[in-house]
């Protein structure tokens, strides 16, 4: 069984596709089923992540800049929280593939834009799919709650600036897994994107899909490595694909909290990145930020004075 990707029309002409985690942490893992599906049809696909690891001081890999490094399995020392490194190790140990995972240091927009341009030139990229574990990348910023929007907004701003790349898409998975998010207003945003032809379709992961099975194995492998904190979003996605429902806890990390596992979490939602960027009210305020903390401060300052829109519907996810 194959993943019925609705974005194949957009990707068919692309020769070198970059799948990049946009919100940091394990976001990249959420794109692995898409990666395996595209590889199976002969596409040349690369993996990258806006990393939460200390990329600037990492001593291994192939460095393109002080804040961009290609991580591979050759580095053998244990590292606290480095999912990109252990994903590369999984590819070598399980798939017998030497795969480089490109990792961006957690910077502001200025350095990240420079690093994306370096990587595009180095790999001859002609299509980019940003992957969001969750859906907060679709928030505008005037919602009552905005979860952890800032990391996604930094990546969104940067890729929106890459005008030389015609095909720029966003894929979200894990709807309902995030706390502190106004889901009524999120669904309003999706409706608005649909009216503007920015919604490109959705599809679901199922246990029978080989691409899903590989993704699950990769997540469990990295979760099992020393000093690696499990991903709540990926654990929720896996739970949903397996048919769990409600307050189900796949990992010890979430015990004591209340989860709402549902079939929504196993669905990919795909969007035109430019249309999503056009709706985001924060992007003009994080232009030319040097560090992540500069971007965060601009986000918080803007958020403080931005009028909040009211829920227009009583629909609850």
Secondary structure by P-SEA (a helix, b strand, c coil): cccccccccccccccbbbbbbcccccccccaaaaaaaaaaaccbbbbbccccccccccccccccccccccccccccccccccaaaaaaaaaaaccccbbbbbbbccccaaaaaaaaaaaaaaacccbbbbbbccccccccccccccccaaaaaaaaaaaaacccccccbbbbcccccccccaaaaaaaaaaaaaaacccccccccccccaaaaaaaaaaaaaaacccbbbbaaaaaaaaaaaccccccccccccccccccccccccbbbbccaaaaaaaccccccccccccaaaaaaaaaaaaaacccccccccccc
